[in-house]
Amino acid sequence: MLNSRGGIECDFTVTRVEEELFSIVTGTAFGNRDLSWIRRHAPTDGSVRCSDATARWACFAIWGPRAREIVSPLTDDPLDFGYMRMRELALGDVPVRALRVTFVGELGWELYCPTEYGAGLWSTLWHAGSEHGLLAGGYRAIDSLRLEKGYRVWAADITPDDTPHEAGLGFCV
């Protein structure tokens, strides 16, 4: 989302889930700020409704050269959908929204499931990945890997004073 000067106000991923239903995923630290900004700039005619679904969804990202080897045996659904696309599928017994994105520059997915399935999805992925050398990493690992790839994060690398083109993010607009 850009301000009136073209500066970056929010940096998030928008996924079309249904014809008129979208999911927005933002950085953990900026969820409240981004939701507030969206609400302030949404039409007031009732055509747009915003709600915070954070507590209803768990997310695991699986990225790297063996991501497909780990995930493929867990589903009968095709995984050949393109970058920046989403598919609803099942991994084992867990319903997921698999979003083909990466914040570290490697092949993989962000996998979203209802929170009641979170522990089950973790167990399923951990078990499937054990023979492939799967490692658990947190935000510090992601932050380091995204720096190596040259990806930017709001507040640290980009601010409302930067335009997407100045920040090297023109492809996102």
C-alpha positions in Angstrom: 0.0 0.0 0.0 1.3 3.4 -1.0 0.7 6.8 0.5 -0.3 9.9 -1.5 3.5 10.6 -2.2 4.0 7.0 -3.5 5.8 6.0 -0.3 5.5 2.5 1.1 3.0 2.4 4.0 2.4 -1.4 4.2 4.3 -4.3 2.9 2.2 -7.5 2.8 1.0 -10.4 0.6 -2.5 -10.4 -0.7 -4.0 -13.7 -1.8 -7.4 -14.1 -3.5 -9.1 -17.0 -1.7 -12.5 -16.6 -3.4 -14.1 -14.3 -6.0 -14.6 -11.6 -3.3 -12.5 -12.9 -0.4 -8.9 -12.0 0.1 -6.3 -12.9 2.7 -3.6 -10.4 3.7 -0.5 -11.6 5.4 1.8 -9.0 6.9 4.9 -9.0 9.1 4.2 -10.0 12.6 5.3 -6.7 14.2 3.1 -4.7 11.8 -0.2 -6.5 11.8 -2.1 -3.9 13.9 -0.5 -1.0 12.1 -1.3 -2.4 8.7 -4.9 -3.4 9.6 -5.5 0.1 11.0 -4.1 1.7 7.8 -6.3 -0.5 5.6 -9.4 0.3 7.6 -8.7 4.0 7.4 -8.4 3.9 3.6 -11.1 1.3 2.8 -14.4 2.5 1.2 -17.0 3.5 3.8 -19.9 2.3 1.7 -19.9 -1.2 3.2 -18.4 -2.8 0.1 -15.2 -3.8 2.1 -15.0 -5.6 5.4 -11.8 -6.1 7.2 -11.3 -8.5 10.1 -8.2 -9.8 11.9 -8.0 -13.5 11.5 -4.5 -13.9 13.0 -5.7 -16.1 15.9 -7.5 -18.5 13.5 -4.5 -19.5 11.4 -1.2 -21.2 11.9 1.6 -20.8 9.4 4.7 -22.8 8.6 7.1 -22.0 5.8 9.0 -24.8 4.1 11.7 -23.5 1.8 14.8 -24.9 0.3 16.1 -27.3 -2.3 14.4 -30.3 -0.7 11.0 -28.6 0.0 9.3 -30.4 -2.8 10.7 -33.8 -1.8 9.4 -33.3 1.7 5.9 -32.0 0.8 5.1 -34.1 -2.3 4.6 -37.4 -0.6 2.1 -35.8 1.9 -0.5 -35.0 -0.8 -2.2 -36.3 -3.8 -2.8 -32.7 -4.9 -0.5 -31.2 -7.6 2.2 -28.9 -6.4 3.2 -27.5 -9.8 1.3 -24.2 -9.4 3.3 -21.0 -10.1 5.0 -18.5 -8.0 2.7 -16.1 -6.1 -0.2 -18.5 -6.5 -2.3 -20.3 -3.8 -4.0 -23.7 -3.7 -6.1 -25.3 -1.1 -5.0 -28.9 -0.5 -4.4 -31.5 2.1 -1.1 -32.4 3.6 -1.7 -35.7 5.3 -5.0 -35.1 7.2 -4.4 -31.3 7.5 -6.3 -28.9 5.2 -3.9 -26.1 4.1 -3.7 -23.1 2.0 -0.4 -23.5 0.2 1.0 -20.2 -0.9 3.9 -20.5 -3.4 6.0 -17.6 -2.0 9.4 -17.3 -0.4 11.0 -14.7 1.7 14.4 -16.3 1.5 14.7 -16.8 -2.3 14.3 -20.6 -2.2 11.6 -22.9 -3.7 8.9 -23.6 -1.2 5.6 -22.6 0.3 4.0 -20.8 3.2 1.5 -23.3 4.6 -1.6 -21.9 6.4 -4.0 -24.1 8.4 -6.7 -23.5 11.0 -5.0 -23.2 14.4 -6.6 -26.4 15.6 -4.5 -28.3 13.0 -1.2 -26.4 13.7 0.4 -29.1 15.9 -0.7 -31.8 13.5 0.8 -29.9 10.5 4.1 -29.4 12.4 4.3 -33.1 13.2 3.5 -34.1 9.7 6.1 -31.8 8.2 8.7 -32.7 10.8 8.3 -36.4 10.4 8.4 -36.1 6.6 11.4 -33.9 6.6 13.5 -35.9 9.1 15.1 -38.1 6.4 15.8 -35.0 4.2 17.7 -33.0 6.9 14.8 -30.6 7.7 15.8 -27.9 10.2 13.6 -25.7 12.2 14.4 -22.0 11.9 12.8 -18.9 13.2 12.6 -15.2 12.4 16.3 -14.6 13.0 17.2 -17.2 10.3 14.6 -15.7 7.9 16.0 -12.2 8.5 19.5 -13.4 7.7 18.5 -15.3 4.6 16.3 -12.5 3.3 19.3 -10.2 3.6 21.4 -12.5 1.6 18.8 -12.6 -1.1 18.3 -8.8 -1.1 14.7 -8.9 0.1 13.5 -5.9 2.1 11.4 -5.6 5.2 9.2 -2.7 6.2 10.6 -0.3 8.8 14.2 -1.7 8.6 14.8 -1.3 4.9 11.7 0.5 3.5 9.6 3.2 5.0 6.8 5.6 4.0 9.6 7.9 2.6 10.7 5.2 0.0 8.8 4.5 -3.2 8.8 0.9 -4.6 11.0 2.0 -7.5 13.6 3.6 -5.2 13.6 0.5 -3.0 14.0 -1.9 -6.0 10.5 -3.2 -5.6 8.9 -1.9 -8.8 8.0 -5.4 -9.8 5.6 -5.5 -6.9 3.4 -2.6 -8.1 
